[in-house]
Amino acid sequence: MVSTGIVSYGTYIPKFRIKVEEIARIWGEVPENIKAGLGVQQKSVPDIDEDTATISVECAREAVERGKINPKKIGAIFVGSESHPYVVKPTATIVGSAIGCGNFFHAADFEFACKAGTAGIQTCMAMVKSGMIEYGLAIGADTSQSAPGDPLEYSASAGGSAFIIGKENLIAEFEDTLSFTSDTPDFWRREGQPYPSHGGRFTGLPAYFRHVVSAAKEIMERNGYRPSDFAYAVFHMPNGKFPVRASRMLGFSREQTEQGLVVRRVGNTYSGSSLLGFSAVLDVAKAGDKILLVSFGSGAGSDAFIVNVTDAIESFPREPKVWDKIESGVYVDYSRYLKLRRKIKMK
């Protein structure tokens, strides 16, 4: 059987940050209540000239450089996002041109809310495994939208992760993957609407938890694994509390939650949320570690993966780490945030 896995990966997080306290100050909320309710401290804010395309290019460049990959050997590029900069024009072609892929590569943009990036990984896996391409590049990136005053404003942020998928020189190997999908209207944004709508608490039990837990249970059961078999588990992070609750529902211990699920503090809401958390795990993972990765996309669906870290991870260049990028942010106030996110509309 042909094995597929990760040859290299790269990440990008915009440098600007806004704290929960600053957003709460404007809307008359109590910061401590927000932090306790969402488990969120701050979020990233893209600069005025940053969008999903620029974020995708930056993390793709890092992945290519780290893996010392010839870009012309990348036969497919998939960019998953809920905030592509163009309604009609692909982001993937911009990435291909920027990193020097030439012209003979397949390109497509994926949309499935916050699991669009993992859908790209699955597609790359299939194309590599079939022999259609040597390498595939899958990216999850976003500059998520949130209406002023909406609870999403505390968590909808920006960032991206890129993964080069191949079958040789793997730093992590995919053991299995599956998807759990249903038509669940928990979160949506119609054409022309500036901000998404959501079902409030409805986004939890019938949406997030049903899909994440079902996908995780099925992939563990069909491969004969238990929570104790995993060194790390990474779930989609729309806030800091959902992944912890999902881990408890699946039977992960409190010790695993505190030690292994460190990624619950990394991602906020965007298509690379679980992927940025996964990248943070790869930053510190050791050879032989087994990782459970489960994404979630509103609408709704989850992609689950079992990933085995190989010996090659020990010599792979992993600097700067995700946490280095998180901790190097520059804080802005709410007025600057409004300007950067173009929330001020001029007639």
TAWOQUI-V792331 format. One record per backbone hydrogen bond with DSSP energy under -0.5 kcal/mol. NH is the residue of the N-H (numbers start at 1). CO is the residue of the C=O. E is the energy in kcal/mol with one decimal. If there is no record, write none. Layout:
NH & CO & E
NH & CO & E
This chain:
5 & 166 & -2.4
6 & 172 & -2.9
7 & 5 & -0.5
7 & 164 & -3.2
8 & 164 & -1.1
10 & 162 & -2.2
12 & 160 & -2.2
16 & 45 & -0.7
17 & 330 & -2.4
18 & 43 & -2.0
20 & 41 & -2.3
23 & 19 & -1.6
24 & 20 & -2.8
25 & 21 & -1.9
26 & 22 & -1.2
27 & 23 & -1.5
28 & 24 & -0.7
29 & 24 & -2.1
31 & 29 & -0.7
33 & 30 & -0.8
34 & 30 & -1.8
35 & 31 & -2.8
36 & 32 & -2.3
37 & 33 & -2.5
38 & 34 & -2.9
39 & 34 & -0.5
39 & 35 & -2.0
43 & 18 & -1.8
45 & 16 & -2.5
50 & 47 & -1.8
52 & 83 & -0.6
55 & 51 & -2.4
56 & 52 & -2.3
57 & 53 & -2.3
58 & 54 & -2.1
59 & 55 & -2.2
60 & 56 & -2.1
61 & 57 & -2.6
62 & 58 & -1.8
63 & 59 & -1.9
64 & 60 & -2.5
65 & 61 & -2.5
66 & 62 & -2.7
67 & 63 & -2.0
68 & 64 & -0.8
68 & 65 & -0.5
69 & 64 & -1.9
71 & 69 & -0.7
73 & 70 & -2.6
74 & 71 & -1.7
75 & 73 & -0.8
75 & 135 & -2.5
76 & 135 & -0.7
77 & 106 & -2.6
78 & 137 & -2.6
79 & 108 & -1.6
80 & 78 & -0.6
80 & 139 & -3.4
81 & 110 & -2.1
94 & 90 & -0.5
94 & 91 & -0.6
95 & 91 & -1.8
96 & 92 & -2.4
97 & 93 & -2.1
98 & 94 & -2.3
99 & 95 & -2.1
100 & 96 & -0.6
100 & 97 & -0.5
101 & 96 & -2.7
105 & 103 & -1.6
106 & 75 & -2.9
108 & 77 & -1.9
110 & 79 & -2.5
112 & 113 & -0.6
115 & 112 & -2.3
116 & 113 & -1.1
117 & 271 & -0.6
119 & 115 & -1.8
120 & 116 & -1.4
121 & 117 & -1.6
122 & 118 & -2.3
123 & 119 & -1.9
124 & 120 & -2.3
125 & 121 & -2.6
126 & 122 & -2.0
127 & 123 & -2.2
128 & 124 & -2.7
129 & 125 & -2.7
130 & 126 & -2.0
131 & 127 & -0.7
131 & 128 & -0.9
132 & 127 & -1.4
133 & 127 & -1.2
135 & 73 & -1.1
136 & 165 & -2.2
137 & 76 & -3.0
138 & 136 & -0.5
138 & 163 & -2.7
139 & 78 & -2.6
140 & 161 & -2.4
141 & 80 & -2.2
142 & 159 & -2.0
144 & 157 & -2.0
150 & 147 & -2.3
153 & 150 & -2.3
154 & 151 & -1.6
155 & 152 & -1.5
156 & 152 & -3.4
157 & 155 & -0.6
157 & 269 & -1.0
159 & 142 & -1.7
160 & 12 & -2.1
161 & 140 & -2.1
162 & 10 & -3.0
163 & 138 & -2.7
164 & 8 & -2.6
165 & 136 & -3.5
165 & 163 & -0.6
166 & 5 & -2.1
171 & 6 & -3.0
172 & 6 & -1.1
173 & 308 & -3.3
174 & 4 & -2.5
175 & 173 & -0.6
175 & 306 & -3.0
176 & 306 & -1.1
178 & 304 & -1.8
180 & 302 & -2.6
182 & 300 & -2.4
184 & 182 & -1.2
184 & 299 & -0.9
185 & 183 & -0.5
186 & 184 & -2.2
188 & 197 & -2.5
193 & 190 & -2.1
197 & 188 & -3.4
199 & 186 & -2.5
202 & 199 & -2.3
203 & 200 & -1.9
204 & 201 & -2.0
205 & 201 & -0.6
208 & 203 & -2.2
209 & 204 & -2.3
210 & 204 & -0.5
210 & 205 & -1.2
211 & 207 & -2.1
212 & 208 & -2.8
213 & 209 & -2.0
214 & 210 & -1.7
215 & 211 & -2.4
216 & 212 & -2.3
217 & 213 & -2.8
218 & 214 & -2.2
219 & 215 & -2.1
220 & 216 & -2.0
221 & 217 & -2.7
222 & 218 & -2.5
223 & 219 & -0.7
224 & 220 & -0.6
224 & 221 & -0.8
225 & 220 & -2.9
229 & 226 & -2.2
230 & 227 & -1.7
231 & 290 & -2.1
232 & 290 & -1.5
234 & 292 & -3.4
236 & 294 & -1.1
238 & 236 & -0.5
240 & 38 & -3.1
241 & 38 & -0.8
243 & 239 & -0.5
245 & 241 & -2.4
246 & 242 & -2.6
247 & 243 & -2.0
248 & 244 & -1.9
249 & 245 & -2.3
250 & 246 & -1.6
251 & 247 & -0.6
251 & 248 & -0.9
252 & 247 & -2.7
257 & 253 & -2.2
258 & 254 & -2.4
259 & 255 & -2.5
260 & 256 & -2.4
261 & 256 & -1.7
262 & 260 & -0.8
264 & 261 & -1.9
265 & 262 & -1.6
266 & 263 & -1.6
267 & 263 & -0.9
269 & 155 & -1.2
270 & 268 & -0.8
273 & 270 & -2.4
276 & 272 & -3.9
277 & 273 & -1.9
278 & 274 & -2.4
279 & 275 & -2.3
280 & 276 & -2.1
281 & 277 & -1.6
282 & 278 & -2.5
283 & 279 & -1.7
284 & 280 & -0.5
284 & 281 & -1.5
285 & 281 & -1.7
288 & 309 & -2.5
289 & 286 & -2.2
291 & 307 & -3.1
292 & 232 & -2.3
293 & 291 & -0.6
293 & 305 & -2.3
294 & 234 & -2.9
295 & 303 & -2.4
297 & 301 & -3.0
299 & 184 & -0.6
300 & 297 & -0.8
301 & 297 & -2.1
302 & 180 & -2.4
304 & 178 & -3.1
305 & 293 & -2.7
306 & 176 & -2.2
307 & 291 & -2.7
307 & 305 & -0.5
308 & 173 & -3.0
309 & 289 & -2.9
309 & 307 & -0.5
310 & 171 & -2.1
313 & 310 & -1.4
314 & 311 & -1.6
315 & 312 & -0.8
316 & 313 & -0.8
318 & 316 & -0.6
325 & 321 & -1.6
326 & 322 & -2.2
327 & 323 & -2.2
328 & 325 & -0.7
329 & 326 & -0.8
330 & 15 & -2.9
332 & 17 & -2.5
337 & 333 & -2.2
338 & 334 & -2.4
339 & 335 & -1.8
340 & 336 & -2.8
341 & 337 & -2.3
342 & 339 & -1.2
343 & 338 & -2.5
344 & 338 & -0.7
345 & 343 & -0.7
346 & 344 & -0.5
